[in-house]
Amino acid sequence: MTDLGPEWVPDEHGVPHREAGRVVLFDPRGRLLLAIGHDLHQPDRHWWFTIGGGLTAGETPREGASRELREETGISVLPSQMVGPVLYRRAEFDFLNVTARQDEWFFVAHTARVALDRAGWTDLEREVVDGQKWWDLDELEVESQRVQVYPRDLVPLARSWRQGWDGTTLTVHEGRDPST
């Protein structure tokens, strides 16, 4: 249907849509792992984002988040070791000259391993993901003034989740317009 991939199916309005599991991953120093990517059709447009991606048929968001983490970083965290979902995000965005919608469930996890491995990346990820970095949250807050970070407000949310979760699943809706 689009360059997005086969897991994107048209919703009732004909807009490509998928469900995704994402991981807010902390290392032993409390740093947060993010990836930076760009749009092939707008190469100057960059953004930082959490590790994760689309669910496969029959997969739960927690299972998908665990699988995506392993594929995108080489780091294995069992689904049962993930906390949450801490956040549900409905996002509408433009990517590869397509407007798409994604429903995302975010889970928090901690790892002792900080070495990253790209062996499980898809061809599209190799084209659009420019790198991954462990971020100190104070440094990420400064970076977020220069480059967009998704989800918006990730830094204060990550600060609240780093030491534990209060059991509340937050809900946010983010559209193509930064004010939504």
Disulfide bonds with the S-S distance in Angstrom:
none
